[in-house]
Amino acid sequence: KIIISNFNCTLNNQPFNFRLSLIKLSNPTFDFYANGVLHLSELSPFIADSIMHDIDGAVMFNSFHLQGCKNDFYEGENSTLQGSGNFKLSGVEFRASGITYGNINGLLKYENQIISAQDFTLNFLENEFNFTGTIANVFPYVYNLTVKRKANDVVLGINGKVKAETFNLTTILDAYQKKNLTPQQTKNKINIRDIFSMAGNVDVDIDKFIFRKMEFDKLKTNLQIAPGVIRVNGLNTSTMGGNLLTTGLVSYTSYNALNLK
């Protein structure tokens, strides 16, 4: 075992402290507690370029506590991972699989497997989102996607409200088409069905929704989400000089095609 007690330092002119215990190093059980400000560019030397690169921005964390074992990152419902803490994200940005994720800001409160988000923003592929709500199983979900390149049956739980000025579904789907990727990107490509290993209930408010040659204005709806499937309830929008009120189902096939009903 390894135990580090009451480590204190100044990192980039900001106070930083933590304590850590690791037991049974071949399959470690860990207990980690920390406070401070982390400039994410400092993490670049520790993360393989095949996972993510061009990391920037800062995370201020207070009373961050994470306890569990290595196998917890492979588990969903059976995970014993426990944690807590408060986080403030400022100007976070990174690239993964050729896609830039930026303008990541917001306040997060972490309690066990649940993260509560307040005004969390994210921009990728010309789409910018604002989310307020809860997210469950985020650590196992992100770990499996980045390291194993698949969700490994870990389901990301999402409940809350999403707002967006523009949502271009075409750019997202095209980003996962093999014909548009380099050989290295294709090798490291994540299956879009793993990205949508999610479950929850989300209210959506989008000023402009784009799919292929179709454009929809002032779109509002409720989404019930299950892995690989999105049920659309009471969608209301303006398009083609009129109004549209409908329900529907979106699903993804084993070969990444999109089914709309």
N, C-alpha and C positions, 0 to 999 in steps of 0.2 A: 504494500500500500504506500501511497504518497499523501502527505498532509501538509498543506501550506496555510499557515495561520496569520491573519492580520497583515496582509501585504499592502503597503501604502507607497504611492509614488505620485509624481507629477507627469502627466502625459500630454504633450502639446499645450503646456501651460495650464492644464486643467487637472484638478485632483482626481485620483483614481485609486480605488481600494477593492480588494477581494479576498476571499478565503475559499479553499478548495480541498476536497478529499477524494482520492481515487482508491478503490479497494478491488483486489483481484484484477490485475492489469490485463489479463488475456481476454476478459469480458467484463469491463469495469462497471462497478457501481459508483456513482459520483454524487457529490453534494457541493453545489457552487453558489456563492453569494457575492454580489458586487454592487458598487456605486461608482458613477463617474460619467465622463463624456468620451465617446469613442469616435474618432475620425476614421471612416471606413476605408480610406485609402491605405491605412496602416495594415489592413487585413490582406491586401493584394498578394504579398509574398506567400501567404499560407493557403491560397485558393487556386486550384489548377485553372488555367485558361480555358480548358474544355468545359468547365462548369460555369464560371462567370468571370468577367474582367472589366476594366475601366470603372472600378468601383469608386464612388465619391459620396460626399455628404457626411452628416454626423448624426449620432444617436446619443441622446442624454438619457441615462437610466438611473432609477432610484429604487433601492431595495430589491434588486433583481435576484431571485432565488430559483434555482432549478435543481431538482433532485430526482434520481432514477437510475436506470442502467442502460447500457448500450442497446440492448434488444428492444427497449421502449420505442426507439426511433423506427422500428420495423412494424410496430403494432398500431392498431387503431383503437377498437373497443377494449382490448385486453392490456393496453398500455398502463403502467403504474407511474408514469411521469407526473411529477407534481411541481408546481412553480407559482411564482407571483412576481409582481413588479410593475413599475410605471415607466413609460418610455415616451420621449418626444423625438420625432424624426424631422430632420431639417435638410432639405435639398439632396435627398438620397437618390443616387442614380447608378445603374450598372448595365452591362451587356451580357446576355446569355443566349446561346444558339443563334447568334447574329441579330438579335432583337434588343433594342435599347429600352429599358424601363427607367423612367425619370419622373421628376417633380413629385417624389414620394415624400409627403409631409403628413403630420397629424399627431394626435395624442392616442396612445395605446395603454390599456390597463390589462395586465396578464394575471389570471387567477386559475391555477391548475391547467386544464387543457383549453380554457376559454380566453380569447382576447377580445376585449371591448374596444371598439374604434370610435373616435370622435373626429369628424371632418378629415378622414384619411383620404388623401389624393394620390392618384397614380396615372401616369401617362405612358402609353406604349402604342406603336403602330398608328400614330395620328389620332388616337382616342384618349380622352382624358376623363377620369372618373372621380367622383366624390362619394365616399361610403361612410355611413354611420350605422353601427350595428355590432354583431358579435361574430367571431370566427373561432371554430373549434378544430383541434388536432393539427394546428398549423406547423408545429415542429416536425412531427413524423411525416406529414405530407411534403413539406419542402425538402426534407432530408432525402426521402425516397426519389423525388423527381430529379434532384441535383446529382445524387450519388448513384442511384440504381437506374435512372432514366425511365422509371415507371412508378406509378403510385403504389404498387404492391398491395392493393385492396385497402389502402388507407383512404378514408373518405373525409374530405374537408367540409366541415359544417359551416354554412353561411346563412345568417338571418339579419335582415335590416333593410336599409334604404340606399339605393344607388341613383345618383344624378350624373348626367353627362350632357355637355353641349352638343357633341357629335359622337356617334358610335358607328364606325364603318366596319360592318361585319365582313365585307369582302377582303379588306386588307389583313384581317386576322386569319381567315381561311387560307388565303394565298400564301401567307407566311409559313404554313405547314404543308404546302405542296412540294413534293420531292423535286419536281422539275425546276423549281425556282431556287434550289439550294445547291451550294458547292458540295463536292464529295465529302469533305470533312464535316460540314453542317448536316448532311444526310446521315452520316455515321452517328452523330451525336443527337440526332433529331428526337424530340419527345413526341409520342403519339398524342394527338389532340384528345383522344378518348381518356387518356390518363390525366390531362389537364382538367377535364370535366368529371373527375372522380369527386363529385361534390353532392351535398344534400342540404336542403334548407328552404327558406321562404323569403323572397326578396321583392320589395316594391321598387319599381323602376320608373324614372322620369327622364326622358331624353328629348332634347330640343330638335335634333335631326338624326334620324336613323337611316343608314344607307346599306342596301344589299343589292349588289350588281348594279342594274340600271334603275332600280326603284329607290325613291326617296320618300321618307315619312317624316312629317313635322309634328311637334308637340305630342310625342308618343308617351303614353302612360299605361302601365300594366302591372300585374302581379305574377311572379314566377314561382312555381313550385319545382324544386330541383331535386333530381335523383341522379346517381352516377350514369353519365352518358345521355341523360334525358332531361329536357326542360319543358314543363307544362305551362302554357301561356293562358292566363285567366283574365278575361275582361279587358283585352287590349283595345285602347281607344286612341285614334290618331287621325291626322289630316293628310290626304295624299291625292294626287291626280285631280285636283279641283273639287274634292268631296271629302266626306268623313267615313272612317272605317271603324267598325266595332266588331271584334271577333275573338275567338278562342283558338287554341292550336297546340301542337306538339312538335318539339324539335328533338331529333335524335341523331346520333352519329354511328355510322356503320363501322364494321371491322377494318375497312379500307379507307377510313377518314372522310367518307362522303357524308353530306348533310341531308337528312330527310326532314321535310317540312309537311305537316298535315294541318 
